[in-house]
Amino acid sequence: MNRRRSRYYRRALMMAAILAMAVVVRMILPQPTITIAVHQGVEGVPMKQVAARFCEDRYHGKVKVVELAYDELFAAEWWAVTGEGARYPFSTPPRFDVIMLDDPWLPAFVRAGGEPSRLMPLDAARLAGEGGMNDFPEPCRRVCRFDERGSEVYYALPFTGNSQLLCRVVKDVKQQPANWEEVRKLPGKDKLPYAMRLGPGNSVVTDFLPILWSYAPESFTEHDYSRLDSEKAAQALRMFHSLAYGQHWASAVTQDVDVAVAIALDAASTGVVWNAWAMALERLRDRIAPTTGELEFGWFDKQQPVLGAWLLAVPQNAPHPKQAMEFIEYAIGKEQLKLAARYGNPPPRISILSDPESRERYRSFPAQLDSLQRARPRPRTPCWREVEKVVSGALSMWREEESKKVVAKLLGDLDSIRRWEERAGCVAQ
């Protein structure tokens, strides 16, 4: 008996020694540098903070965060995973371990012109940590998957819970408008009644989509971007033009930040802001209040805002996939998303947005949660970039052609893209 017990103790001590040695070796030998491509915006600083804490807490190596503007980020990531596309701002193909994707980009990276997915499938249940995937609003979960056969494979996980909110200056607009017609009728003597983004591409298209969906909710669905009711689309286009009246295409109001600044400076009574800018306005509310007064956030009843979640994914050719998975698991954990929120990143977790302490700091959190839960993704197609270009082009033609003619041309362009997608899989550029 004593011999057996002695052998048992010796084996236990040996195992403990091996584990201790493994820990020491891990601490002594530096781990490889992880390279992460992120959006240069409100997501950049929070990601750097999370990366720094990751290295302090558990990773004995470095994390390099590469920040790029919206279009440059897509181009760099596409070149990194396919070897194709624009080279700027790199002279050789970049190698990323983790890439940040705007949610409509994911289908292109999964399909990649008919090739097998250029992204690694993720064990979402394990990586999601406390609360699991059900702690993320359903639209945020849905855009992390893409498989036309209904697969539940996750190719990314949410880091930023962005969606649209209508921000109003309470002294100018006492109640939440019921629809876009009420917004159009807001008085505007000394200021813009409604500030909207008129920058080309992503900016103007995402500001137009909720208007389109309010007239034609069956249009521009997740799985069909070419079916538009001509008359309803023309009505939406006329409303868009009416709301844009008085704002020139070259005006300062072109990007997310410009709308928030216009409201903060009391130059606009209302505007669509993303959750990240709602949080920025909340952080500045004491400075804004003396001039602008109280702000309120919400959305139109029974209508859907646009989802704009930023996702984290691992390319198939990532140099260090194991470490990349470890980083994603850490970055989307509750404590790290709370840290990121302090630096302006809107959390995609229901538990954080519902937390009383968090809501005391950010009064916009109830509205953000409601917006995320109701949010509608843009069409899930590998051709989204091409679709975005032709819609942006159609919106810029409004001064030159009538709405019905613009819609007719748009329908033709979208049908051409659809046929191209069916034939070639639409290698995005």
C-alpha positions as CSV (number, residue, x, y, z in Angstrom):
1,M,0.0,0.0,0.0
2,N,2.8,2.4,1.0
3,R,4.7,1.5,-2.2
4,R,1.6,2.3,-4.3
5,R,1.1,5.5,-2.5
6,S,4.7,6.4,-2.9
7,R,4.6,5.7,-6.7
8,Y,1.4,7.8,-6.9
9,Y,3.1,10.7,-5.2
10,R,6.2,10.4,-7.4
11,R,4.1,10.5,-10.6
12,A,2.1,13.5,-9.2
13,L,5.3,15.4,-8.4
14,M,6.7,14.5,-11.8
15,M,3.6,15.8,-13.6
16,A,3.6,19.0,-11.5
17,A,7.3,19.5,-12.4
18,I,6.6,19.0,-16.1
19,L,3.7,21.5,-16.0
20,A,5.8,24.0,-14.0
21,M,8.6,23.6,-16.5
22,A,6.2,24.2,-19.4
23,V,5.0,27.4,-17.8
24,V,8.6,28.6,-17.2
25,V,9.6,27.8,-20.8
26,R,6.5,29.7,-22.0
27,M,7.5,32.7,-19.9
28,I,11.1,32.6,-20.9
29,L,10.7,32.0,-24.6
30,P,8.9,34.9,-26.3
31,Q,5.9,34.0,-28.4
32,P,5.6,35.3,-32.0
33,T,4.3,38.8,-32.8
34,I,0.6,38.8,-33.7
35,T,-0.4,41.3,-36.4
36,I,-3.9,42.6,-36.5
37,A,-5.5,44.7,-39.2
38,V,-8.2,47.1,-37.8
39,H,-10.3,50.0,-39.0
40,Q,-8.8,53.4,-38.5
41,G,-11.5,55.0,-36.5
42,V,-13.2,54.6,-33.1
43,E,-12.2,50.9,-33.2
44,G,-8.5,51.6,-33.4
45,V,-7.7,53.0,-30.0
46,P,-9.9,50.5,-28.1
47,M,-8.2,47.6,-29.9
48,K,-4.8,48.9,-29.0
49,Q,-5.8,49.0,-25.3
50,V,-7.1,45.4,-25.5
51,A,-3.9,44.3,-27.2
52,A,-1.8,45.9,-24.5
53,R,-3.7,44.2,-21.7
54,F,-3.6,40.9,-23.6
55,C,0.2,41.1,-23.5
56,E,0.2,42.1,-19.8
57,D,-2.3,39.3,-18.8
58,R,-1.4,36.2,-20.7
59,Y,0.7,36.7,-23.8
60,H,4.5,36.7,-23.7
61,G,4.9,38.3,-27.1
62,K,3.9,41.4,-29.0
63,V,0.7,42.4,-30.8
64,K,1.1,44.8,-33.7
65,V,-2.1,46.7,-34.6
66,V,-2.2,48.0,-38.1
67,E,-4.8,50.8,-38.6
68,L,-6.2,51.5,-42.0
69,A,-9.0,53.7,-43.5
70,Y,-12.1,52.0,-44.6
71,D,-11.4,51.3,-48.3
72,E,-7.6,50.8,-47.7
73,L,-8.5,48.2,-45.0
74,F,-10.6,46.1,-47.4
75,A,-7.9,46.4,-50.1
76,A,-5.1,45.3,-47.8
77,E,-7.0,42.4,-46.3
78,W,-8.1,41.2,-49.7
79,W,-4.6,41.3,-51.0
80,A,-3.4,39.5,-47.8
81,V,-5.8,36.6,-48.2
82,T,-6.0,36.3,-52.0
83,G,-2.8,37.9,-53.3
84,E,-4.9,40.1,-55.6
85,G,-6.0,43.7,-55.6
86,A,-4.5,47.1,-54.9
87,R,-1.1,47.3,-53.3
88,Y,-1.3,50.6,-51.4
89,P,-0.2,51.2,-48.7
90,F,2.0,48.1,-48.8
91,S,4.8,47.2,-51.2
92,T,4.6,43.5,-50.6
93,P,1.6,41.3,-49.6
94,P,0.8,41.9,-45.9
95,R,0.4,38.9,-43.6
96,F,-2.2,39.3,-40.9
97,D,-3.1,36.9,-38.1
98,V,-6.4,38.6,-37.3
99,I,-8.4,40.9,-39.6
100,M,-11.3,43.2,-38.7
101,L,-14.2,43.1,-41.2
102,D,-17.2,45.3,-41.7
103,D,-20.0,42.8,-41.6
104,P,-21.0,43.0,-45.4
105,W,-17.5,42.1,-46.4
106,L,-17.5,38.6,-44.8
107,P,-19.3,36.8,-47.7
108,A,-16.5,37.9,-50.2
109,F,-13.8,36.5,-47.9
110,V,-15.7,33.2,-47.4
111,R,-16.6,32.7,-51.1
112,A,-13.5,34.5,-52.6
113,G,-14.5,33.9,-56.2
114,G,-15.7,30.3,-55.7
115,E,-12.5,29.2,-53.9
116,P,-12.7,27.5,-50.4
117,S,-13.2,30.0,-47.6
118,R,-10.2,32.3,-47.1
119,L,-11.2,32.5,-43.4
120,M,-10.8,29.8,-40.8
121,P,-13.9,28.4,-39.2
122,L,-14.1,29.3,-35.5
123,D,-15.3,27.4,-32.5
124,A,-17.7,30.1,-31.5
125,A,-19.1,28.3,-28.5
126,R,-15.7,28.1,-26.9
127,L,-14.4,31.5,-28.0
128,A,-17.5,33.4,-26.9
129,G,-16.7,32.7,-23.3
130,E,-19.1,33.6,-20.5
131,G,-22.7,34.0,-21.7
132,G,-21.9,32.2,-24.9
133,M,-23.1,33.3,-28.4
134,N,-26.6,34.1,-27.0
135,D,-25.0,37.1,-25.3
136,F,-24.7,38.7,-28.7
137,P,-27.8,40.1,-30.4
138,E,-29.1,37.8,-33.1
139,P,-28.2,40.1,-36.1
140,C,-24.6,40.3,-34.8
141,R,-24.5,36.5,-34.7
142,R,-26.1,36.1,-38.1
143,V,-23.5,38.2,-39.9
144,C,-20.7,36.1,-38.5
145,R,-21.9,33.1,-40.6
146,F,-22.1,32.7,-44.3
147,D,-23.1,29.5,-46.0
148,E,-25.8,29.2,-48.7
149,R,-26.7,25.7,-47.4
150,G,-27.7,27.0,-44.0
151,S,-24.6,26.0,-42.2
152,E,-24.0,27.2,-38.6
153,V,-20.2,27.6,-39.2
154,Y,-18.9,30.9,-37.7
155,Y,-16.1,32.6,-39.7
156,A,-15.9,35.6,-37.4
157,L,-17.0,37.0,-34.1
158,P,-18.2,40.5,-33.1
159,F,-16.0,43.1,-31.5
160,T,-17.9,46.3,-32.3
161,G,-21.7,46.5,-32.0
162,N,-22.5,49.3,-34.4
163,S,-26.0,50.1,-35.7
164,Q,-27.9,53.3,-36.5
165,L,-29.6,55.6,-34.1
166,L,-31.6,58.8,-34.8
167,C,-30.1,61.5,-32.5
168,R,-32.3,64.5,-31.8
169,V,-31.8,67.8,-29.9
170,V,-34.7,67.7,-27.4
171,K,-35.2,71.5,-27.4
172,D,-35.7,71.5,-31.1
173,V,-37.5,68.1,-31.5
174,K,-39.6,67.3,-28.5
175,Q,-40.6,63.7,-29.5
176,Q,-39.1,60.9,-31.5
177,P,-40.3,61.4,-35.1
178,A,-42.7,58.6,-36.2
179,N,-41.3,58.4,-39.8
180,W,-39.1,60.0,-42.4
181,E,-41.9,62.3,-43.5
182,E,-41.9,63.9,-40.0
183,V,-38.1,64.4,-40.2
184,R,-38.5,66.1,-43.6
185,K,-41.1,68.5,-42.1
186,L,-38.9,69.6,-39.2
187,P,-38.4,73.4,-39.3
188,G,-34.9,74.6,-40.1
189,K,-34.2,78.3,-39.9
190,D,-30.8,78.7,-38.3
191,K,-29.6,75.1,-38.6
192,L,-30.0,71.9,-40.6
193,P,-33.2,70.1,-39.5
194,Y,-31.5,66.8,-40.5
195,A,-27.7,66.2,-41.0
196,M,-26.9,63.3,-43.3
197,R,-23.8,61.7,-44.7
198,L,-23.3,62.5,-48.3
199,G,-19.8,61.0,-48.7
200,P,-19.5,58.5,-51.6
201,G,-19.7,54.8,-51.1
202,N,-20.4,53.3,-47.6
203,S,-21.4,56.7,-46.1
204,V,-24.2,57.7,-48.5
205,V,-25.4,54.1,-49.1
206,T,-25.9,53.2,-45.5
207,D,-27.8,56.5,-44.8
208,F,-30.1,55.8,-47.8
209,L,-30.9,52.1,-46.9
210,P,-33.2,52.7,-43.9
211,I,-35.1,55.2,-46.1
212,L,-35.5,52.6,-48.8
213,W,-36.6,49.9,-46.3
214,S,-39.2,52.2,-44.9
215,Y,-40.9,52.4,-48.3
216,A,-40.0,48.9,-49.6
217,P,-39.1,46.6,-46.7
218,E,-39.0,43.6,-49.2
219,S,-36.2,45.3,-51.2
220,F,-32.5,44.8,-50.7
221,T,-33.0,41.7,-48.5
222,E,-30.0,39.8,-47.2
223,H,-30.2,37.3,-50.0
224,D,-31.5,39.4,-52.9
225,Y,-30.1,42.8,-53.8
226,S,-31.5,43.1,-57.3
227,R,-35.2,43.0,-56.6
228,L,-36.6,46.5,-56.2
229,D,-40.1,47.8,-56.6
230,S,-39.5,50.7,-59.1
231,E,-42.2,53.0,-57.7
232,K,-41.4,52.5,-54.1
233,A,-37.7,52.8,-54.8
234,A,-38.4,56.1,-56.6
235,Q,-40.4,57.3,-53.6
236,A,-37.5,56.5,-51.3
237,L,-35.1,58.3,-53.6
238,R,-37.3,61.4,-53.7
239,M,-37.4,61.4,-49.8
240,F,-33.6,61.0,-49.8
241,H,-33.3,64.0,-52.1
242,S,-35.7,66.0,-50.0
243,L,-33.8,65.3,-46.8
244,A,-30.5,66.2,-48.5
245,Y,-31.8,69.5,-49.9
246,G,-29.6,72.3,-48.6
247,Q,-26.6,70.1,-48.1
248,H,-24.1,70.1,-50.9
249,W,-22.2,67.0,-51.9
250,A,-19.0,68.8,-51.1
251,S,-20.2,69.9,-47.7
252,A,-18.5,69.1,-44.4
253,V,-21.2,66.6,-43.5
254,T,-19.8,63.5,-45.3
255,Q,-18.8,61.0,-42.6
256,D,-20.1,59.7,-39.2
257,V,-18.1,62.1,-37.2
258,D,-19.4,65.1,-39.2
259,V,-23.0,64.3,-38.2
260,A,-22.1,64.0,-34.5
261,V,-20.1,67.3,-34.7
262,A,-23.0,69.1,-36.4
263,I,-25.3,68.0,-33.5
264,A,-22.8,68.7,-30.8
265,L,-22.3,72.3,-32.2
266,D,-26.0,72.9,-32.3
267,A,-25.8,73.2,-36.1
268,A,-28.3,70.4,-36.7
269,S,-31.5,69.3,-34.9
270,T,-31.4,65.6,-35.9
271,G,-29.1,63.1,-37.6
272,V,-28.4,59.4,-37.9
273,V,-25.4,58.5,-35.8
274,W,-23.9,55.1,-35.2
275,N,-23.7,53.6,-31.7
276,A,-20.0,54.6,-31.5
277,W,-20.8,58.3,-32.0
278,A,-23.8,58.1,-29.6
279,M,-21.3,57.1,-27.0
280,A,-18.9,59.9,-28.0
281,L,-21.8,62.4,-27.6
282,E,-22.6,60.9,-24.2
283,R,-19.1,61.3,-23.0
284,L,-19.2,65.0,-24.0
285,R,-22.7,65.7,-22.7
286,D,-21.6,68.1,-19.9
287,R,-19.7,70.2,-22.5
288,I,-22.5,70.0,-25.1
289,A,-25.4,70.7,-22.7
290,P,-24.8,74.5,-22.2
291,T,-25.2,75.1,-26.0
292,T,-27.1,72.2,-27.4
293,G,-29.0,70.9,-24.5
294,E,-30.2,67.4,-23.9
295,L,-29.9,64.7,-26.6
296,E,-32.1,61.7,-27.1
297,F,-31.4,58.5,-29.1
298,G,-33.9,56.2,-30.7
299,W,-35.3,54.8,-34.0
300,F,-38.6,54.8,-35.9
301,D,-41.2,52.4,-34.6
302,K,-41.6,49.2,-36.6
303,Q,-38.7,50.1,-38.9
304,Q,-35.2,48.7,-39.1
305,P,-31.8,50.5,-38.8
306,V,-28.8,49.3,-40.7
307,L,-26.3,47.0,-38.9
308,G,-22.7,47.9,-39.0
309,A,-20.9,45.4,-36.8
310,W,-17.2,45.1,-37.0
311,L,-16.0,41.4,-36.8
312,L,-12.8,39.6,-36.0
313,A,-11.6,36.8,-38.3
314,V,-8.6,34.6,-38.9
315,P,-7.3,34.2,-42.5
316,Q,-6.5,30.7,-43.7
317,N,-3.0,31.9,-44.4
318,A,-2.5,33.5,-41.0
319,P,1.1,33.0,-39.8
320,H,0.1,32.2,-36.2
321,P,-3.5,30.9,-36.2
322,K,-3.4,29.4,-32.7
323,Q,-2.3,32.7,-31.2
324,A,-4.9,34.5,-33.3
325,M,-7.7,32.4,-31.9
326,E,-6.4,33.0,-28.4
327,F,-6.4,36.8,-29.0
328,I,-10.0,36.8,-30.4
329,E,-11.2,34.8,-27.4
330,Y,-9.6,37.4,-25.1
331,A,-10.7,40.4,-27.1
332,I,-14.5,39.6,-27.1
333,G,-14.6,38.6,-23.5
334,K,-16.8,40.7,-21.2
335,E,-14.0,42.5,-19.3
336,Q,-12.1,43.4,-22.5
337,L,-15.2,44.7,-24.2
338,K,-15.9,46.8,-21.1
339,L,-12.4,48.2,-21.4
340,A,-12.9,48.9,-25.1
341,A,-16.1,50.7,-24.3
342,R,-14.3,53.1,-22.1
343,Y,-12.2,54.1,-25.1
344,G,-15.3,54.5,-27.4
345,N,-16.0,51.0,-28.8
346,P,-19.7,50.1,-28.6
347,P,-20.0,46.7,-27.0
348,P,-21.9,43.9,-28.9
349,R,-22.8,42.0,-25.7
350,I,-26.3,42.1,-24.3
351,S,-25.1,41.7,-20.8
352,I,-22.9,44.8,-21.0
353,L,-25.6,47.0,-22.7
354,S,-28.1,45.8,-20.0
355,D,-25.8,46.3,-17.0
356,P,-27.1,49.1,-14.7
357,E,-23.7,50.4,-14.0
358,S,-22.8,50.7,-17.7
359,R,-26.2,52.3,-18.4
360,E,-25.5,54.9,-15.8
361,R,-22.3,55.9,-17.7
362,Y,-23.9,55.7,-21.1
363,R,-27.5,56.7,-21.2
364,S,-27.5,55.6,-24.9
365,F,-27.1,51.9,-24.0
366,P,-30.8,51.1,-23.9
367,A,-31.3,52.6,-27.3
368,Q,-28.1,50.9,-28.6
369,L,-29.4,47.5,-27.5
370,D,-32.8,48.1,-29.1
371,S,-31.1,49.2,-32.3
372,L,-28.8,46.2,-32.4
373,Q,-31.6,43.7,-31.8
374,R,-33.7,45.3,-34.5
375,A,-30.9,46.0,-37.0
376,R,-31.0,44.7,-40.5
377,P,-27.8,43.5,-42.2
378,R,-27.0,44.8,-45.7
379,P,-27.3,42.2,-48.5
380,R,-25.1,39.2,-47.8
381,T,-23.3,38.8,-51.1
382,P,-19.6,38.5,-52.2
383,C,-20.5,41.3,-54.7
384,W,-21.3,43.9,-52.0
385,R,-18.5,46.2,-52.9
386,E,-19.8,46.3,-56.5
387,V,-23.4,46.8,-55.3
388,E,-22.3,49.6,-53.0
389,K,-20.6,51.4,-55.9
390,V,-23.6,51.4,-58.2
391,V,-26.0,52.4,-55.5
392,S,-23.7,55.3,-54.5
393,G,-23.5,56.3,-58.2
394,A,-27.3,56.3,-58.5
395,L,-27.6,58.5,-55.4
396,S,-25.1,61.0,-56.8
397,M,-27.2,61.4,-60.1
398,W,-30.2,63.0,-58.4
399,R,-29.5,66.5,-59.5
400,E,-29.3,65.4,-63.2
401,E,-32.0,62.9,-63.7
402,E,-35.5,62.1,-62.5
403,S,-36.0,59.5,-59.8
404,K,-37.6,56.9,-62.1
405,K,-34.8,57.1,-64.6
406,V,-32.2,56.7,-61.8
407,V,-34.0,53.7,-60.4
408,A,-34.3,52.1,-63.9
409,K,-30.6,52.5,-64.5
410,L,-29.9,51.2,-61.0
411,L,-32.0,48.1,-61.6
412,G,-30.1,47.3,-64.8
413,D,-26.7,47.7,-63.0
414,L,-27.8,45.5,-60.1
415,D,-29.1,42.8,-62.5
416,S,-25.7,42.8,-64.3
417,I,-23.9,42.3,-61.0
418,R,-26.3,39.5,-60.1
419,R,-25.7,37.7,-63.4
420,W,-21.9,38.2,-62.9
421,E,-22.2,36.7,-59.4
422,E,-24.0,33.7,-60.7
423,R,-21.4,33.1,-63.5
424,A,-18.1,34.0,-61.8
425,G,-18.8,34.2,-58.1
426,C,-17.9,37.9,-58.1
427,V,-14.3,38.2,-57.1
428,A,-14.5,41.5,-55.1
429,Q,-12.1,44.3,-55.8
